[in-house]
Amino acid sequence: MRIETQFDSNYRKVLVAARRARQLQSGSAALIASRSNKACRIAQDEIDAGKIAYVKGDVPVQKPLVEDRGIPILSH
């Protein structure tokens, strides 16, 4: 595993921001001063300031094996 500070997609950035916003709502202290009181905005500001990183595992994505690709046809 390695710690990432740059985001490879906007989707990952949103996921990290959402998780950080939940942490803030649960009582975690903000890492920077923000003009907003909203957890989501504070999380985005922390990410933009480079204060938030995430751990990315080196496990390759595997597709599930599908043995039968056909659709069974039921006859009456």
C-alpha positions as CSV (number, residue, x, y, z in Angstrom):
1,M,0.0,0.0,0.0
2,R,1.1,3.5,-0.6
3,I,-0.1,7.0,0.5
4,E,-1.5,9.1,-2.3
5,T,-1.8,12.9,-2.3
6,Q,-2.9,13.4,-5.9
7,F,-6.2,12.1,-7.1
8,D,-6.4,9.9,-10.1
9,S,-10.1,10.7,-10.7
10,N,-12.8,13.1,-9.6
11,Y,-14.8,10.2,-8.3
12,R,-12.0,9.2,-5.9
13,K,-11.7,12.9,-4.8
14,V,-15.5,13.0,-4.0
15,L,-15.2,9.7,-2.0
16,V,-12.3,11.0,0.1
17,A,-14.1,14.3,0.7
18,A,-17.3,12.5,1.8
19,R,-15.4,10.3,4.2
20,R,-13.6,13.3,5.6
21,A,-16.9,15.2,6.0
22,R,-18.3,12.3,8.0
23,Q,-15.2,12.5,10.2
24,L,-15.8,16.2,10.8
25,Q,-19.4,15.7,11.5
26,S,-18.5,13.0,14.1
27,G,-16.3,15.5,16.0
28,S,-12.9,15.5,14.3
29,A,-11.1,18.9,14.4
30,A,-10.6,20.7,11.1
31,L,-7.0,20.7,9.8
32,I,-7.3,24.3,8.4
33,A,-9.3,27.4,9.0
34,S,-12.2,27.7,6.7
35,R,-14.7,30.4,6.0
36,S,-17.5,27.8,6.0
37,N,-19.1,25.9,8.9
38,K,-20.3,23.1,6.6
39,A,-18.4,19.8,6.9
40,C,-18.5,19.1,3.2
41,R,-16.9,22.5,2.3
42,I,-14.3,22.2,5.0
43,A,-13.3,18.7,3.7
44,Q,-13.0,20.2,0.2
45,D,-10.9,23.0,1.5
46,E,-8.6,20.6,3.4
47,I,-8.1,18.5,0.2
48,D,-7.4,21.7,-1.9
49,A,-4.8,22.7,0.8
50,G,-3.1,19.3,0.5
51,K,-3.9,18.3,4.0
52,I,-5.7,15.1,3.2
53,A,-4.2,11.9,1.7
54,Y,-5.5,8.4,1.2
55,V,-4.1,4.9,1.2
56,K,-4.3,3.1,-2.1
57,G,-3.8,-0.7,-2.0
58,D,-1.8,-2.4,-4.7
59,V,-4.4,-5.0,-5.3
60,P,-5.3,-5.3,-9.0
61,V,-9.0,-5.1,-9.9
62,Q,-10.3,-8.5,-11.0
63,K,-13.5,-9.1,-13.0
64,P,-15.6,-12.0,-11.7
65,L,-15.5,-15.2,-13.7
66,V,-18.6,-15.9,-15.7
67,E,-18.9,-19.5,-16.7
68,D,-22.1,-19.3,-18.8
69,R,-22.5,-16.2,-20.9
70,G,-25.8,-17.3,-22.4
71,I,-29.3,-16.5,-21.2
72,P,-31.4,-19.5,-20.5
73,I,-34.6,-19.8,-22.5
74,L,-37.5,-21.4,-20.8
75,S,-39.9,-23.3,-23.0
76,H,-43.4,-24.3,-22.0
